[in-house]
Amino acid sequence: MHTADVLVADVMQRLAATFADHKQEREGQWSRGEQANTEALRLALRHYRSFFNRLLVT
């Protein structure tokens, strides 16, 4: 059981890091004064929604 707990904790840390990286990338674009690419934002939100829906179903 301990091994499963460690595995789940590792996966959760990786997910959090991935989402933090995506957020930092978007905020970096905005801080440089770049226009927000609405299509990229739409796709990112769609990806997040799909991911969380799959996560909640399992």
N, C-alpha and C positions, 0 to 999 in steps of 0.2 A: 504494500500500500504506500509506503514511503516513496518508492521509485515513481509511482503514478503521480503523487503529489508534487514531486520535484519536476516531472515532465510538464504537468499542467502549469506550474508556476513559471517555468521557462518559456512556454508558449505564450502565456499572458504577457510576460515581460517583452518578448519579441514583438507581439502585436502592439503594445503600448509604444514601443520605440518606433515602429513603422508609422503609426498614426502621428506621432510627434514629429517625425521627419517630414511627412507630407505637410503638416501644418506649418512647420518652420519654412519650408520651401515656398508656400503660398504667401506667408507673411513677409518673407524676404523680397518677393516680387513687388509686393505693395509698398514696402519701405523704400525701394529703389524708384518708386514712382511709376512702375509699369502698370499698364492697364490690366485689370482682372479679366482674364480670358473666361468669358461666361460658359463657353462650351467645356473647357477643362474643369471648371467648378461644377458644372452640371454632371459631368461624367464621374468626378470624384464623389459627389454626393450619392449618385446612383450606385457606385461601387460600395460605398460604406453601408448604404441601406441594404443592398443585396447580401453583403457579408454578415451583417448583424441579423438579418432575417434567417439566414442559413444557420447561424450560431444558435439562435433561440429555438429553432425547430428541433435540433439534435439534442 
